[in-house]
């Protein structure tokens, strides 16, 4: 994967004496949701934030992105809420010695935990995974972390399953070929690997009960209840109850307040342009953001929310 090359903001004199800025957005790999979402955000900034342009950069995603924000080598970045929270609070390497001085503009959409099986597998609940061959995600991935959290919070350990550590495409192929019984995805819906699997096999997405969701959120407070909408995947016509973890748009705390305000305003006021790029942006709402952002908001973002008539919780104020 191409490593992100830092883009230094160029400040150019223009007729009014204002500054034109070329902003960099740290995203993720080209096969995920971060990169197209970041590309859509870059286009939106170029069209609706006066004097600014932006470029989405390919990166290693959440951990690398927080390091880039810390070093001010990236102007904006997308990251999973648990990674963002840990980086700001210095509770995980490589941020334990130097926490990241970051602020959020918004939580933009959730990664939903999908537990996928074939429709005729007989697996209808989380407890049915015991004794089964289950892909828990690629080694070190957010999916693997989330799968382990959901399972152990509900009394299921890796000793109870035959765990396989496969990436999204490998998990879909293994399900299709009968090599595993179920697989976890933690991803913004809909995702292409499940779409492609559902086009060739009848699938089922295992729902979580209210009790299972409560147990998972007690273990990991950034989890939240979430419904995977019906109709996103062939054969899944009804909503499926699960949990999600927010993805957060972050900036360095040193970002200019007016710029942070203008970016936040442009994103929410023109969210239809983001939805046209990726349907995950259907969840880019003020309500979702204020209910799921794990770190304090930038003062510029707070100004937008207050102008929009929203009540900003005290714990989201710096």
Order of alpha helices (4+ residues) and beta strands (2+ residues): beta-beta-alpha-beta-alpha-beta-alpha-beta-beta-alpha-beta-alpha-beta-alpha-beta-alpha-beta-beta-alpha-alpha-alpha-alpha
